[in-house]
């Protein structure tokens, strides 16, 4: 099967946050607040996919009210935060929505993502993921985490399905 063919059947996107939707860096203020940087173009693609009716889920080990507010502002309501055991959140999500794992694209970058990536139809990662994740990924974005990798995979799916600005 052509690699792009797997993108054609995607109905659900699941993303990690740190290292995927962010650049994997955390700024710490003097007050102890943790600050993350997210890519606006990733945000645009996430919101566009939500508006087109795709399932979008976030599974992250981190807990950040700022991240949650940003994602909710993009229309993403399925956010599992503080979930270091991502497989449990994944199983809960797919059972609740009765989803076929073959139509799920997951993007992760580090070891907590590994078990879920082995269970989806299209495991993907940013260019700067760790070696174990690069090995299991069926698609490696040419973009680093927090620098457009989410936009890359979302746009590929929507273009192949003729839904990227109704091409």
C-alpha positions, 0 to 999 in steps of 0.5 A: 500500500502506498504510504499516502493511502493510509492518510486517505482513511483517517477519521480521527486525529490523536495528538500528544502535547509536549514535543508535538503541539509544543516545541518540547521546551518549558519556560519556568517563571519566577512564580513557578508557572510553566509556559509552553509555546504552540504553533498558530498554524497547527492551531488553525489546522486543528480548528479547521479539522474540528469544523470539518467534523473530524474527531480530535483527541489530545492525550498528554501526561502534562497538566496545564490550564493554559493548554486546556484553554487553548485547545478548547478555544480551537473547539477540541473538547476531548482532552485527557491531561495528566495521563501518563498511562496513555493507553488507558485514555486511548482505550476509553476514548475509542470505546466511548466513540466506537472508533475503528483504530485503523482510521486513527492517526496518532502523533507522539514523540516520546516513550509514553506514546509508544504503546498507543502508536502500536495500536493505531492505523497510522502512527506518526511523529515529528522529525525530532522524536526519540529513536524508538518513536521514529522506528515505530512511526509509519510517517515522520513529519519533516517538521519538528514538534511545535513547528507545524508537524500537526498541520502537516498531517492534518493537511495531508489527510484533508487534501487527500479527502478533498476537504482542505478548503474544499479542493 
